[in-house]
Amino acid sequence: MHDLPPRTPWATHHLARELDAALAAVREAGSLCHEVGGAVDRGALAKPDRSPVTVADFGAQALVCHALGQAFPDDPVMGEENADALREPGNAALRERVAALVGARRPGATADDVCAWIDRGGQAEAVPRFWTLDPVDGTKGFLRGGQYAIALALIIRGKLAVAVMGCPSLGPDAAVGAGDGTLFAALAGGGAWQLPLRVDGLPRRLRTSATADPAHIRFCESVEASHSSHDDAARVVARLGVKAPPVRLDSQAKYGVVARGEAEAYLRMPNRTDYAENIWDHGAGALVVTEAGGTVTDIAGRELDFSCGAKLTRNRGVVATCGPVHAAVIAAIADLGLSG
């Protein structure tokens, strides 16, 4: 009698339970975000730094934090959002809307429950094992109908261990539309995969592009220029002799595009000397690209250091590539005096 094959390619990995729980949580959060994205009013308000936050951000963080709390009650979560704004009397209607969205998926949940689940993502310091979450990475893209991602990563002793990204508006490849959305998953030392977000489907192993000629690099970069210099990126592209214009898309979906071989490089060139990247903006995507065969460093070629808390304080900017062209990209940045 033969043993049945593993249900998933990662079934025998020691962090399989963590990946399965993360996939289920992100899939559910993606469903909520997709529902909100189809509404005329997406329920946005401005945070103190003027960046927008929506009912989708709050609802997704509540669902993911609750799911992780059920599966791994001792694991803290370092999330982007907190429920302070939702608790303000002037935002009662928004609070009830978030509670209704979450309650449809967690019957019996009250508004107070939902706020408590959101605040479970309030871990501020790095500890030996914790999750980091951006419930809607690319909120501006979400608001305009562009790309966004639910990005979740597990960090163990300062190293990325598990990653899941849900991209509700990204199709299975560049040739088609959003379709059923896309999930990206990765395990440190175990590989990276893609599978449908809104329907069941088999995981497909990801491989980065084998392109080795820097002149043939397909670049992608952020739509928003608030924390990334498009001008500096254009100088790097020109230095490498690349003719094709960069593809601009929001969120960590860029990492997914590099991981599945539809682009060779993603550049995030800092436009301020004092800016440090948030770990939740890069953790999930960085592991997906690395496990697909790519390379991810800062603009000076240093490994990203996730042991410092909420910020990548020991790094400057981010470069993610398919691998073979990485040294050339880092050299071009250095030649232009942009390494900082």
Phi and psi in degrees as GROMACS dihedral restraints (atoms count N, CA, C in turn):
[ dihedral_restraints ]
;  ai    aj    ak    al  type     phi  dphi    fc
    3     4     5     6     1   -89.3    20    10
    4     5     6     7     1   144.8    20    10
    6     7     8     9     1   -70.8    20    10
    7     8     9    10     1   147.5    20    10
    9    10    11    12     1   -70.5    20    10
   10    11    12    13     1   146.2    20    10
   12    13    14    15     1   -66.7    20    10
   13    14    15    16     1   155.6    20    10
   15    16    17    18     1   -56.8    20    10
   16    17    18    19     1   147.9    20    10
   18    19    20    21     1   -67.3    20    10
   19    20    21    22     1   -35.0    20    10
   21    22    23    24     1  -131.7    20    10
   22    23    24    25     1   161.4    20    10
   24    25    26    27     1   -62.6    20    10
   25    26    27    28     1   -19.9    20    10
   27    28    29    30     1  -104.8    20    10
   28    29    30    31     1    11.5    20    10
   30    31    32    33     1   -57.9    20    10
   31    32    33    34     1   -30.1    20    10
   33    34    35    36     1   -96.4    20    10
   34    35    36    37     1    -0.3    20    10
   36    37    38    39     1   -70.8    20    10
   37    38    39    40     1   146.6    20    10
   39    40    41    42     1   -68.2    20    10
   40    41    42    43     1   -14.8    20    10
   42    43    44    45     1  -110.2    20    10
   43    44    45    46     1    22.9    20    10
   45    46    47    48     1   -60.7    20    10
   46    47    48    49     1   -40.2    20    10
   48    49    50    51     1   -63.5    20    10
   49    50    51    52     1   -40.1    20    10
   51    52    53    54     1   -63.7    20    10
   52    53    54    55     1   -43.8    20    10
   54    55    56    57     1   -66.1    20    10
   55    56    57    58     1   -42.4    20    10
   57    58    59    60     1   -61.3    20    10
   58    59    60    61     1   -42.6    20    10
   60    61    62    63     1   -65.7    20    10
   61    62    63    64     1   -40.7    20    10
   63    64    65    66     1   -65.4    20    10
   64    65    66    67     1   -41.9    20    10
   66    67    68    69     1   -61.2    20    10
   67    68    69    70     1   -45.1    20    10
   69    70    71    72     1   -63.3    20    10
   70    71    72    73     1   -41.7    20    10
   72    73    74    75     1   -66.5    20    10
   73    74    75    76     1   -44.8    20    10
   75    76    77    78     1   -69.5    20    10
   76    77    78    79     1   -36.8    20    10
   78    79    80    81     1   -60.4    20    10
   79    80    81    82     1   -44.1    20    10
   81    82    83    84     1   -66.5    20    10
   82    83    84    85     1   -42.5    20    10
   84    85    86    87     1   -63.4    20    10
   85    86    87    88     1   -37.2    20    10
   87    88    89    90     1   -62.6    20    10
   88    89    90    91     1   -36.3    20    10
   90    91    92    93     1   -62.9    20    10
   91    92    93    94     1   -44.2    20    10
   93    94    95    96     1   -62.4    20    10
   94    95    96    97     1   -46.4    20    10
   96    97    98    99     1   -62.2    20    10
   97    98    99   100     1   -40.8    20    10
   99   100   101   102     1   -63.2    20    10
  100   101   102   103     1   -39.0    20    10
  102   103   104   105     1   -63.8    20    10
  103   104   105   106     1   -46.8    20    10
  105   106   107   108     1   -64.8    20    10
  106   107   108   109     1   -38.1    20    10
  108   109   110   111     1   -62.7    20    10
  109   110   111   112     1   -24.4    20    10
  111   112   113   114     1   -84.4    20    10
  112   113   114   115     1    -5.2    20    10
  114   115   116   117     1   -87.7    20    10
  115   116   117   118     1   152.7    20    10
  117   118   119   120     1   -67.5    20    10
  118   119   120   121     1   -43.7    20    10
  120   121   122   123     1  -102.9    20    10
  121   122   123   124     1   114.6    20    10
  123   124   125   126     1   -94.9    20    10
  124   125   126   127     1     9.5    20    10
  126   127   128   129     1    61.7    20    10
  127   128   129   130     1    59.6    20    10
  129   130   131   132     1   -99.4    20    10
  130   131   132   133     1   146.7    20    10
  132   133   134   135     1  -139.0    20    10
  133   134   135   136     1   164.2    20    10
  135   136   137   138     1   -96.1    20    10
  136   137   138   139     1   134.4    20    10
  138   139   140   141     1   -80.5    20    10
  139   140   141   142     1   170.2    20    10
  141   142   143   144     1   -55.2    20    10
  142   143   144   145     1   -30.6    20    10
  144   145   146   147     1   -86.7    20    10
  145   146   147   148     1    10.1    20    10
  147   148   149   150     1    75.8    20    10
  148   149   150   151     1    -1.1    20    10
  150   151   152   153     1   -76.2    20    10
  151   152   153   154     1   148.8    20    10
  153   154   155   156     1   -82.6    20    10
  154   155   156   157     1   152.0    20    10
  156   157   158   159     1  -136.6    20    10
  157   158   159   160     1   141.6    20    10
  159   160   161   162     1  -123.0    20    10
  160   161   162   163     1   172.1    20    10
  162   163   164   165     1   -59.5    20    10
  163   164   165   166     1   -27.2    20    10
  165   166   167   168     1   -67.2    20    10
  166   167   168   169     1   -42.5    20    10
  168   169   170   171     1   -57.2    20    10
  169   170   171   172     1   -51.0    20    10
  171   172   173   174     1   -64.3    20    10
  172   173   174   175     1   -46.8    20    10
  174   175   176   177     1   -64.3    20    10
  175   176   177   178     1   -42.3    20    10
  177   178   179   180     1   -65.0    20    10
  178   179   180   181     1   -42.0    20    10
  180   181   182   183     1   -65.7    20    10
  181   182   183   184     1   -38.7    20    10
  183   184   185   186     1   -60.8    20    10
  184   185   186   187     1   -47.1    20    10
  186   187   188   189     1   -64.1    20    10
  187   188   189   190     1   -46.3    20    10
  189   190   191   192     1   -66.8    20    10
  190   191   192   193     1   -44.5    20    10
  192   193   194   195     1   -65.5    20    10
  193   194   195   196     1   -37.6    20    10
  195   196   197   198     1   -64.9    20    10
  196   197   198   199     1   -44.6    20    10
  198   199   200   201     1   -62.1    20    10
  199   200   201   202     1   -44.0    20    10
  201   202   203   204     1   -66.4    20    10
  202   203   204   205     1   -36.7    20    10
  204   205   206   207     1   -64.2    20    10
  205   206   207   208     1   -34.2    20    10
  207   208   209   210     1   -72.0    20    10
  208   209   210   211     1   -41.7    20    10
  210   211   212   213     1   -81.2    20    10
  211   212   213   214     1   -38.7    20    10
  213   214   215   216     1  -136.4    20    10
  214   215   216   217     1    74.3    20    10
  216   217   218   219     1   -60.4    20    10
  217   218   219   220     1   -21.0    20    10
  219   220   221   222     1   -90.0    20    10
  220   221   222   223     1    -5.7    20    10
  222   223   224   225     1   -87.9    20    10
  223   224   225   226     1   119.4    20    10
  225   226   227   228     1   -75.0    20    10
  226   227   228   229     1   161.9    20    10
  228   229   230   231     1  -126.8    20    10
  229   230   231   232     1   128.4    20    10
  231   232   233   234     1  -101.5    20    10
  232   233   234   235     1    97.2    20    10
  234   235   236   237     1  -105.9    20    10
  235   236   237   238     1   165.2    20    10
  237   238   239   240     1   -77.0    20    10
  238   239   240   241     1   -32.4    20    10
  240   241   242   243     1  -104.3    20    10
  241   242   243   244     1   162.9    20    10
  243   244   245   246     1  -138.4    20    10
  244   245   246   247     1   170.0    20    10
  246   247   248   249     1   -94.6    20    10
  247   248   249   250     1    11.4    20    10
  249   250   251   252     1   -55.6    20    10
  250   251   252   253     1   -47.9    20    10
  252   253   254   255     1   -65.0    20    10
  253   254   255   256     1   -36.3    20    10
  255   256   257   258     1   -65.1    20    10
  256   257   258   259     1   -29.5    20    10
  258   259   260   261     1   -79.3    20    10
  259   260   261   262     1   -12.6    20    10
  261   262   263   264     1   -66.4    20    10
  262   263   264   265     1   137.4    20    10
  264   265   266   267     1   -54.7    20    10
  265   266   267   268     1   -34.8    20    10
  267   268   269   270     1   -70.2    20    10
  268   269   270   271     1   -12.3    20    10
  270   271   272   273     1  -109.8    20    10
  271   272   273   274     1    25.0    20    10
  273   274   275   276     1   -59.2    20    10
  274   275   276   277     1   -40.7    20    10
  276   277   278   279     1   -65.0    20    10
  277   278   279   280     1   -40.3    20    10
  279   280   281   282     1   -65.6    20    10
  280   281   282   283     1   -41.2    20    10
  282   283   284   285     1   -60.6    20    10
  283   284   285   286     1   -43.8    20    10
  285   286   287   288     1   -68.1    20    10
  286   287   288   289     1   -33.0    20    10
  288   289   290   291     1   -67.1    20    10
  289   290   291   292     1   -43.3    20    10
  291   292   293   294     1   -61.9    20    10
  292   293   294   295     1   -43.7    20    10
  294   295   296   297     1   -61.6    20    10
  295   296   297   298     1   -37.9    20    10
  297   298   299   300     1   -67.4    20    10
  298   299   300   301     1   -41.4    20    10
  300   301   302   303     1   -63.5    20    10
  301   302   303   304     1   -45.3    20    10
  303   304   305   306     1   -70.5    20    10
  304   305   306   307     1   -40.3    20    10
  306   307   308   309     1   -62.6    20    10
  307   308   309   310     1   -28.4    20    10
  309   310   311   312     1   -65.1    20    10
  310   311   312   313     1   -22.1    20    10
  312   313   314   315     1  -108.8    20    10
  313   314   315   316     1   -14.4    20    10
  315   316   317   318     1  -132.8    20    10
  316   317   318   319     1    77.1    20    10
  318   319   320   321     1   -52.0    20    10
  319   320   321   322     1   133.9    20    10
  321   322   323   324     1    93.0    20    10
  322   323   324   325     1    -9.4    20    10
  324   325   326   327     1   -68.2    20    10
  325   326   327   328     1   132.5    20    10
  327   328   329   330     1   -95.6    20    10
  328   329   330   331     1   170.2    20    10
  330   331   332   333     1   -61.5    20    10
  331   332   333   334     1   -37.5    20    10
  333   334   335   336     1   -65.4    20    10
  334   335   336   337     1   -39.4    20    10
  336   337   338   339     1   -59.0    20    10
  337   338   339   340     1   -47.5    20    10
  339   340   341   342     1   -62.9    20    10
  340   341   342   343     1   -43.2    20    10
  342   343   344   345     1   -62.3    20    10
  343   344   345   346     1   -39.3    20    10
  345   346   347   348     1   -65.2    20    10
  346   347   348   349     1   -39.4    20    10
  348   349   350   351     1   -65.4    20    10
  349   350   351   352     1   -41.1    20    10
  351   352   353   354     1   -59.6    20    10
  352   353   354   355     1   -45.2    20    10
  354   355   356   357     1   -71.5    20    10
  355   356   357   358     1   -11.0    20    10
  357   358   359   360     1   -63.9    20    10
  358   359   360   361     1   -17.1    20    10
  360   361   362   363     1   -87.2    20    10
  361   362   363   364     1    24.0    20    10
  363   364   365   366     1   -94.8    20    10
  364   365   366   367     1    13.3    20    10
  366   367   368   369     1   -58.2    20    10
  367   368   369   370     1   127.6    20    10
  369   370   371   372     1  -104.3    20    10
  370   371   372   373     1   -27.8    20    10
  372   373   374   375     1  -113.1    20    10
  373   374   375   376     1   152.8    20    10
  375   376   377   378     1   -70.6    20    10
  376   377   378   379     1   135.9    20    10
  378   379   380   381     1  -129.3    20    10
  379   380   381   382     1   172.2    20    10
  381   382   383   384     1   -57.2    20    10
  382   383   384   385     1   -31.8    20    10
  384   385   386   387     1  -143.4    20    10
  385   386   387   388     1   122.4    20    10
  387   388   389   390     1  -158.1    20    10
  388   389   390   391     1   160.4    20    10
  390   391   392   393     1  -100.3    20    10
  391   392   393   394     1   148.7    20    10
  393   394   395   396     1  -123.4    20    10
  394   395   396   397     1   138.2    20    10
  396   397   398   399     1  -136.9    20    10
  397   398   399   400     1   130.1    20    10
  399   400   401   402     1  -113.0    20    10
  400   401   402   403     1   106.6    20    10
  402   403   404   405     1   -66.8    20    10
  403   404   405   406     1   -33.4    20    10
  405   406   407   408     1  -139.9    20    10
  406   407   408   409     1    91.5    20    10
  408   409   410   411     1   -78.9    20    10
  409   410   411   412     1   120.2    20    10
  411   412   413   414     1    93.0    20    10
  412   413   414   415     1    47.7    20    10
  414   415   416   417     1   -60.6    20    10
  415   416   417   418     1   -36.7    20    10
  417   418   419   420     1   -64.6    20    10
  418   419   420   421     1   -37.6    20    10
  420   421   422   423     1   -64.6    20    10
  421   422   423   424     1   -40.9    20    10
  423   424   425   426     1   -58.7    20    10
  424   425   426   427     1   -43.6    20    10
  426   427   428   429     1   -68.1    20    10
  427   428   429   430     1   -30.8    20    10
  429   430   431   432     1   -96.7    20    10
  430   431   432   433     1     5.4    20    10
  432   433   434   435     1    85.1    20    10
  433   434   435   436     1    19.0    20    10
  435   436   437   438     1   -95.6    20    10
  436   437   438   439     1  -155.3    20    10
  438   439   440   441     1   -80.2    20    10
  439   440   441   442     1   146.6    20    10
  441   442   443   444     1  -154.1    20    10
  442   443   444   445     1   167.5    20    10
  444   445   446   447     1  -145.8    20    10
  445   446   447   448     1   144.2    20    10
  447   448   449   450     1   -93.9    20    10
  448   449   450   451     1   113.2    20    10
  450   451   452   453     1  -117.4    20    10
  451   452   453   454     1   120.3    20    10
  453   454   455   456     1  -132.1    20    10
  454   455   456   457     1   132.5    20    10
  456   457   458   459     1  -140.9    20    10
  457   458   459   460     1   146.1    20    10
  459   460   461   462     1  -102.6    20    10
  460   461   462   463     1   128.4    20    10
  462   463   464   465     1  -114.5    20    10
  463   464   465   466     1   124.9    20    10
  465   466   467   468     1  -122.4    20    10
  466   467   468   469     1   119.3    20    10
  468   469   470   471     1    51.4    20    10
  469   470   471   472     1    44.8    20    10
  471   472   473   474     1    79.3    20    10
  472   473   474   475     1     3.2    20    10
  474   475   476   477     1  -117.7    20    10
  475   476   477   478     1   141.9    20    10
  477   478   479   480     1   -65.8    20    10
  478   479   480   481     1   130.7    20    10
  480   481   482   483     1  -119.7    20    10
  481   482   483   484     1   -39.8    20    10
  483   484   485   486     1  -138.5    20    10
  484   485   486   487     1   141.3    20    10
  486   487   488   489     1  -142.6    20    10
  487   488   489   490     1   140.1    20    10
  489   490   491   492     1  -138.9    20    10
  490   491   492   493     1   132.1    20    10
  492   493   494   495     1  -124.4    20    10
  493   494   495   496     1   128.1    20    10
  495   496   497   498     1  -105.4    20    10
  496   497   498   499     1   124.1    20    10
  498   499   500   501     1  -120.4    20    10
  499   500   501   502     1    88.8    20    10
  501   502   503   504     1   -63.3    20    10
  502   503   504   505     1   -23.6    20    10
  504   505   506   507     1  -104.4    20    10
  505   506   507   508     1     7.2    20    10
  507   508   509   510     1  -105.6    20    10
  508   509   510   511     1   124.8    20    10
  510   511   512   513     1   -77.7    20    10
  511   512   513   514     1  -179.4    20    10
  513   514   515   516     1   -70.2    20    10
  514   515   516   517     1   -20.4    20    10
  516   517   518   519     1  -157.8    20    10
  517   518   519   520     1   172.5    20    10
  519   520   521   522     1   -67.5    20    10
  520   521   522   523     1   -16.7    20    10
  522   523   524   525     1   -81.9    20    10
  523   524   525   526     1   -12.2    20    10
  525   526   527   528     1  -124.9    20    10
  526   527   528   529     1   168.0    20    10
  528   529   530   531     1   -78.2    20    10
  529   530   531   532     1  -158.1    20    10
  531   532   533   534     1   -63.1    20    10
  532   533   534   535     1   -32.4    20    10
  534   535   536   537     1    53.2    20    10
  535   536   537   538     1  -126.7    20    10
  537   538   539   540     1   -96.0    20    10
  538   539   540   541     1    15.5    20    10
  540   541   542   543     1    72.3    20    10
  541   542   543   544     1   173.2    20    10
  543   544   545   546     1  -135.8    20    10
  544   545   546   547     1   137.0    20    10
  546   547   548   549     1  -106.9    20    10
  547   548   549   550     1   134.6    20    10
  549   550   551   552     1  -113.0    20    10
  550   551   552   553     1   138.8    20    10
  552   553   554   555     1  -137.2    20    10
  553   554   555   556     1   146.1    20    10
  555   556   557   558     1  -151.4    20    10
  556   557   558   559     1   148.1    20    10
  558   559   560   561     1  -126.6    20    10
  559   560   561   562     1   133.9    20    10
  561   562   563   564     1   -58.1    20    10
  562   563   564   565     1   121.0    20    10
  564   565   566   567     1    77.0    20    10
  565   566   567   568     1     1.9    20    10
  567   568   569   570     1  -116.3    20    10
  568   569   570   571     1   -13.8    20    10
  570   571   572   573     1   112.7    20    10
  571   572   573   574     1   177.3    20    10
  573   574   575   576     1  -133.6    20    10
  574   575   576   577     1   146.8    20    10
  576   577   578   579     1  -140.3    20    10
  577   578   579   580     1   162.5    20    10
  579   580   581   582     1  -128.0    20    10
  580   581   582   583     1   141.0    20    10
  582   583   584   585     1  -151.8    20    10
  583   584   585   586     1   162.4    20    10
  585   586   587   588     1   -65.3    20    10
  586   587   588   589     1   149.0    20    10
  588   589   590   591     1   -87.0    20    10
  589   590   591   592     1   -45.1    20    10
  591   592   593   594     1   -99.0    20    10
  592   593   594   595     1    -2.5    20    10
  594   595   596   597     1  -137.3    20    10
  595   596   597   598     1   162.5    20    10
  597   598   599   600     1   -70.5    20    10
  598   599   600   601     1   146.3    20    10
  600   601   602   603     1  -169.3    20    10
  601   602   603   604     1   160.8    20    10
  603   604   605   606     1   -79.5    20    10
  604   605   606   607     1   140.9    20    10
  606   607   608   609     1   -64.8    20    10
  607   608   609   610     1   139.3    20    10
  609   610   611   612     1  -114.6    20    10
  610   611   612   613     1   126.6    20    10
  612   613   614   615     1   -65.9    20    10
  613   614   615   616     1   137.0    20    10
  615   616   617   618     1   -98.0    20    10
  616   617   618   619     1   143.8    20    10
  618   619   620   621     1  -137.5    20    10
  619   620   621   622     1   132.8    20    10
  621   622   623   624     1   -72.5    20    10
  622   623   624   625     1   166.3    20    10
  624   625   626   627     1   -63.0    20    10
  625   626   627   628     1   148.8    20    10
  627   628   629   630     1   -93.9    20    10
  628   629   630   631     1     5.6    20    10
  630   631   632   633     1   -56.2    20    10
  631   632   633   634     1   129.6    20    10
  633   634   635   636     1  -117.2    20    10
  634   635   636   637     1   -10.8    20    10
  636   637   638   639     1   -88.9    20    10
  637   638   639   640     1   113.2    20    10
  639   640   641   642     1   -56.3    20    10
  640   641   642   643     1   -30.9    20    10
  642   643   644   645     1   -67.1    20    10
  643   644   645   646     1   -17.8    20    10
  645   646   647   648     1  -102.8    20    10
  646   647   648   649     1    14.5    20    10
  648   649   650   651     1   -67.7    20    10
  649   650   651   652     1   135.8    20    10
  651   652   653   654     1   -99.9    20    10
  652   653   654   655     1   114.8    20    10
  654   655   656   657     1   -93.4    20    10
  655   656   657   658     1   149.8    20    10
  657   658   659   660     1  -131.4    20    10
  658   659   660   661     1   151.2    20    10
  660   661   662   663     1  -149.7    20    10
  661   662   663   664     1   173.4    20    10
  663   664   665   666     1   -69.6    20    10
  664   665   666   667     1   148.6    20    10
  666   667   668   669     1   -69.9    20    10
  667   668   669   670     1   -48.0    20    10
  669   670   671   672     1   -78.3    20    10
  670   671   672   673     1   140.6    20    10
  672   673   674   675     1  -106.5    20    10
  673   674   675   676     1    17.0    20    10
  675   676   677   678     1   -64.8    20    10
  676   677   678   679     1   -35.0    20    10
  678   679   680   681     1  -125.8    20    10
  679   680   681   682     1    11.1    20    10
  681   682   683   684     1  -139.0    20    10
  682   683   684   685     1   132.8    20    10
  684   685   686   687     1   -88.6    20    10
  685   686   687   688     1   108.5    20    10
  687   688   689   690     1   -67.1    20    10
  688   689   690   691     1   -33.0    20    10
  690   691   692   693     1   -64.7    20    10
  691   692   693   694     1   -45.5    20    10
  693   694   695   696     1   -65.1    20    10
  694   695   696   697     1   -39.0    20    10
  696   697   698   699     1   -62.0    20    10
  697   698   699   700     1   -39.9    20    10
  699   700   701   702     1   -63.9    20    10
  700   701   702   703     1   -35.3    20    10
  702   703   704   705     1   -66.0    20    10
  703   704   705   706     1   -40.3    20    10
  705   706   707   708     1   -64.4    20    10
  706   707   708   709     1   -45.0    20    10
  708   709   710   711     1   -59.3    20    10
  709   710   711   712     1   -44.7    20    10
  711   712   713   714     1   -65.4    20    10
  712   713   714   715     1   -39.7    20    10
  714   715   716   717     1   -59.8    20    10
  715   716   717   718     1   -34.5    20    10
  717   718   719   720     1   -82.6    20    10
  718   719   720   721     1    -6.8    20    10
  720   721   722   723     1    80.6    20    10
  721   722   723   724     1    18.5    20    10
  723   724   725   726     1   -76.3    20    10
  724   725   726   727     1   131.3    20    10
  726   727   728   729     1   -95.6    20    10
  727   728   729   730     1   -33.1    20    10
  729   730   731   732     1   -70.5    20    10
  730   731   732   733     1   137.0    20    10
  732   733   734   735     1   -68.6    20    10
  733   734   735   736     1   152.6    20    10
  735   736   737   738     1   -69.0    20    10
  736   737   738   739     1   150.6    20    10
  738   739   740   741     1   -91.5    20    10
  739   740   741   742     1   127.7    20    10
  741   742   743   744     1  -106.3    20    10
  742   743   744   745     1   125.1    20    10
  744   745   746   747     1  -146.8    20    10
  745   746   747   748     1   152.9    20    10
  747   748   749   750     1   -79.7    20    10
  748   749   750   751     1   157.5    20    10
  750   751   752   753     1    73.3    20    10
  751   752   753   754     1  -176.7    20    10
  753   754   755   756     1   -73.0    20    10
  754   755   756   757     1     2.3    20    10
  756   757   758   759     1   -54.5    20    10
  757   758   759   760     1   -27.0    20    10
  759   760   761   762     1   -60.1    20    10
  760   761   762   763     1   -40.5    20    10
  762   763   764   765     1   -62.0    20    10
  763   764   765   766     1   -39.7    20    10
  765   766   767   768     1   -63.4    20    10
  766   767   768   769     1   -39.6    20    10
  768   769   770   771     1   -64.6    20    10
  769   770   771   772     1   -40.0    20    10
  771   772   773   774     1   -67.8    20    10
  772   773   774   775     1   -42.3    20    10
  774   775   776   777     1   -62.4    20    10
  775   776   777   778     1   -33.6    20    10
  777   778   779   780     1   -98.1    20    10
  778   779   780   781     1    13.7    20    10
  780   781   782   783     1    83.7    20    10
  781   782   783   784     1    15.9    20    10
  783   784   785   786     1   -93.8    20    10
  784   785   786   787     1    -4.9    20    10
  786   787   788   789     1  -151.7    20    10
  787   788   789   790     1   155.8    20    10
  789   790   791   792     1   -98.4    20    10
  790   791   792   793     1   -19.1    20    10
  792   793   794   795     1  -155.0    20    10
  793   794   795   796     1   145.5    20    10
  795   796   797   798     1  -124.4    20    10
  796   797   798   799     1   124.4    20    10
  798   799   800   801     1  -110.8    20    10
  799   800   801   802     1   132.5    20    10
  801   802   803   804     1  -126.7    20    10
  802   803   804   805     1    92.6    20    10
  804   805   806   807     1   -90.3    20    10
  805   806   807   808     1   118.0    20    10
  807   808   809   810     1   -65.3    20    10
  808   809   810   811     1   143.1    20    10
  810   811   812   813     1  -107.9    20    10
  811   812   813   814     1     7.1    20    10
  813   814   815   816     1  -140.0    20    10
  814   815   816   817     1   139.1    20    10
  816   817   818   819     1   -69.8    20    10
  817   818   819   820     1   -23.1    20    10
  819   820   821   822     1   -97.4    20    10
  820   821   822   823     1     7.2    20    10
  822   823   824   825     1   -90.3    20    10
  823   824   825   826     1   128.5    20    10
  825   826   827   828     1  -115.2    20    10
  826   827   828   829     1   136.3    20    10
  828   829   830   831     1   -69.9    20    10
  829   830   831   832     1   146.5    20    10
  831   832   833   834     1   -78.4    20    10
  832   833   834   835     1   139.8    20    10
  834   835   836   837     1   -65.5    20    10
  835   836   837   838     1   -31.7    20    10
  837   838   839   840     1   -72.5    20    10
  838   839   840   841     1   -13.6    20    10
  840   841   842   843     1   -82.4    20    10
  841   842   843   844     1    -9.4    20    10
  843   844   845   846     1  -138.9    20    10
  844   845   846   847     1   -20.4    20    10
  846   847   848   849     1   -56.1    20    10
  847   848   849   850     1   -55.4    20    10
  849   850   851   852     1   -62.8    20    10
  850   851   852   853     1   -48.3    20    10
  852   853   854   855     1   -63.8    20    10
  853   854   855   856     1   -38.8    20    10
  855   856   857   858     1   -62.1    20    10
  856   857   858   859     1   -41.3    20    10
  858   859   860   861     1   -70.4    20    10
  859   860   861   862     1   -37.1    20    10
  861   862   863   864     1   -60.6    20    10
  862   863   864   865     1   -46.2    20    10
  864   865   866   867     1   -65.5    20    10
  865   866   867   868     1   -45.5    20    10
  867   868   869   870     1   -59.8    20    10
  868   869   870   871     1   -45.3    20    10
  870   871   872   873     1   -74.4    20    10
  871   872   873   874     1   -15.2    20    10
  873   874   875   876     1   -85.7    20    10
  874   875   876   877     1    -1.9    20    10
  876   877   878   879     1   109.7    20    10
  877   878   879   880     1     2.1    20    10
  879   880   881   882     1   -90.8    20    10
  880   881   882   883     1  -173.9    20    10
  882   883   884   885     1  -130.3    20    10
  883   884   885   886     1   136.5    20    10
  885   886   887   888     1  -131.6    20    10
  886   887   888   889     1   124.5    20    10
  888   889   890   891     1  -142.1    20    10
  889   890   891   892     1  -177.2    20    10
  891   892   893   894     1   -86.5    20    10
  892   893   894   895     1  -175.6    20    10
  894   895   896   897     1   -73.0    20    10
  895   896   897   898     1   -11.0    20    10
  897   898   899   900     1   -97.0    20    10
  898   899   900   901     1     2.9    20    10
  900   901   902   903     1    87.7    20    10
  901   902   903   904     1     9.3    20    10
  903   904   905   906     1   -85.0    20    10
  904   905   906   907     1   143.2    20    10
  906   907   908   909     1   -60.3    20    10
  907   908   909   910     1   141.9    20    10
  909   910   911   912     1   -69.1    20    10
  910   911   912   913     1   132.9    20    10
  912   913   914   915     1  -107.0    20    10
  913   914   915   916     1   106.9    20    10
  915   916   917   918     1   -95.8    20    10
  916   917   918   919     1    20.6    20    10
  918   919   920   921     1   -99.9    20    10
  919   920   921   922     1     4.8    20    10
  921   922   923   924     1  -100.7    20    10
  922   923   924   925     1     4.6    20    10
  924   925   926   927     1   105.9    20    10
  925   926   927   928     1  -143.3    20    10
  927   928   929   930     1   -75.3    20    10
  928   929   930   931     1   -16.9    20    10
  930   931   932   933     1  -118.8    20    10
  931   932   933   934     1   150.4    20    10
  933   934   935   936     1   -86.1    20    10
  934   935   936   937     1    68.4    20    10
  936   937   938   939     1   -69.8    20    10
  937   938   939   940     1   -19.6    20    10
  939   940   941   942     1   -95.8    20    10
  940   941   942   943     1     9.8    20    10
  942   943   944   945     1  -129.4    20    10
  943   944   945   946     1   163.5    20    10
  945   946   947   948     1  -135.8    20    10
  946   947   948   949     1   117.4    20    10
  948   949   950   951     1    65.7    20    10
  949   950   951   952     1  -175.9    20    10
  951   952   953   954     1  -145.3    20    10
  952   953   954   955     1   138.7    20    10
  954   955   956   957     1  -128.1    20    10
  955   956   957   958     1   121.0    20    10
  957   958   959   960     1  -120.2    20    10
  958   959   960   961     1   125.8    20    10
  960   961   962   963     1  -134.3    20    10
  961   962   963   964     1   172.6    20    10
  963   964   965   966     1   -70.1    20    10
  964   965   966   967     1   -15.0    20    10
  966   967   968   969     1   121.5    20    10
  967   968   969   970     1   -67.0    20    10
  969   970   971   972     1   -60.7    20    10
  970   971   972   973     1   -26.6    20    10
  972   973   974   975     1   -96.4    20    10
  973   974   975   976     1     0.9    20    10
  975   976   977   978     1   -61.6    20    10
  976   977   978   979     1   -47.4    20    10
  978   979   980   981     1   -59.7    20    10
  979   980   981   982     1   -38.3    20    10
  981   982   983   984     1   -66.4    20    10
  982   983   984   985     1   -39.2    20    10
  984   985   986   987     1   -66.6    20    10
  985   986   987   988     1   -45.3    20    10
  987   988   989   990     1   -63.2    20    10
  988   989   990   991     1   -39.3    20    10
  990   991   992   993     1   -64.4    20    10
  991   992   993   994     1   -40.2    20    10
  993   994   995   996     1   -63.7    20    10
  994   995   996   997     1   -40.7    20    10
  996   997   998   999     1   -62.4    20    10
  997   998   999  1000     1   -43.6    20    10
  999  1000  1001  1002     1   -65.9    20    10
 1000  1001  1002  1003     1   -42.6    20    10
 1002  1003  1004  1005     1   -60.1    20    10
 1003  1004  1005  1006     1   -31.3    20    10
 1005  1006  1007  1008     1   -86.6    20    10
 1006  1007  1008  1009     1     0.0    20    10
 1008  1009  1010  1011     1    71.6    20    10
 1009  1010  1011  1012     1    29.3    20    10
 1011  1012  1013  1014     1  -104.1    20    10
 1012  1013  1014  1015     1     2.9    20    10
 1014  1015  1016  1017     1   -71.9    20    10
 1015  1016  1017  1018     1   -15.3    20    10
